């Protein structure tokens, strides 16, 4: 697909000066990580969005007479196309749970990333732009946050306040903003003293305007990259929390929870943990590859 | 150096104080701690009794001061569940977690530093690509799933390693790998980047021009300088690993601090939870402080600015 497109272009436009858009497209499709990451992430997002339509069964529907049916590729005679990925301990269709679990992972990952992104970017940009005392205070807040163990604090807080989807999102969002702050701070420091910022200050632009229309567009690249890293981080943390029983609560089909529920059966039915684990792995890998791809494709030094 | 050290120490103490306030305030997260302790459906009189006995009727600032003062003297309070004092339980469990963290860090360093060096010697070679793949895959694997997969292979399929407990060094192999692999990508990338930078420096060219053996240039001159940032990264990651050991210790039933934390959370044992958060945070603060000092000692540019 990609080869055909690029060879077509080579035939059609050998003499015309390529536009920036074309160059960008060429860089994107020439970057294997970007293409793979975007494709896999796209498939998982589609899985999540279309879950109610494409699921073979209700993900909550228990059927104890049909429990632990192996997936279709196993040799067992019990395997059936009615349940392509088999059924779990309570006879719930595993494929439907996998599709609906994608919703939870993506929702928590995205929402927690947004919250932490707002907190971290605000802190980082303010510290980087103003420097001095502001920088000192922000640095102090970052150091304090880093010294508290994330998983432990998240578990403790969720157990004290009570676990629900919203609570997991807020706890993670309030905990994982540190990388945003650190990277946005140094990115802002690099941009702050460039000529266009100085001239904006000289013509009397308000601080807010400088931050939003001069600084932000120039640190957006690294912001997007950190956003992908933190989304992946949040998804992994949610899975770990749910695995330990303090994240998403049953009967919701979180992938981490599915692994926890299957733990007792893993010696006999390894696929029960292999399937949601592989899904988690694929999702996080795709997001990371896409993030690396965005970094490489948008980096100025890779433009020519 | 002294001025730098004193400044850094001041910040460390302030951070530790802030962390202590945060861990103390965990008590009030679930609402009234007296009601939580007395249990649901207990009489007003019982609740009042609990409040008086545990001192929840005093002003919060007094409670905090009292808690902090005792903590400074090594008294972290009494467990609600174990009927023994928190400090002795924690320090009984701490060595196991330290050992696990050290093994995991050793595994991570032994794997990632050689890979990083090899990748830097031949950029874009097959080894570089393999190292990059290992890094990308390592970052995407959920640690608990990786741990379960290790158990499935090494304990169930091949019957090589014991699953749970801490009886022999064999018990520590899988937990160390499961805990340590997550750190390898970061260490490897930093080693590779550091080596690439150092290898193109003038003094390396000079060393080579003077006819030093390639291995001597590589290890005595290049790696020594490239490894400096890795030291502080390793210290930071060691701190993160102690915090992350909660997942791994729970899976492998290793009787360390992480497992204790998980048990305490299950039992709603608040004094224990507070103390573990405090101890791990203070340990991390100390670790980063010493890493900074070591860095300043190795690299004069840091302590001057």
Interface residues (C-beta under 8 A of the other chain):
Chain A: X140 X143 X144 X146 X147 X148 X149 X150 X151 X152 X153 X155 X156 X157 X159 X160 X161 X232 X236 X239 X240 X243 X244 X246 X256 X259 X263 X266 X267 X270 X273 X274 X277 X280 X281 X284 X285 X288 X289 X292
Chain B: X11 X14 X15 X16 X18 X19 X22 X26 X29 X30 X136 X137 X139 X140 X141 X142 X143 X144 X145 X148 X149 X151 X152 X156 X236 X239 X240 X242 X243 X244 X246 X247 X250 X258 X261 X262 X265 X266 X268 X273 X276 X277 X280 X281 X282 X284 X285 X288
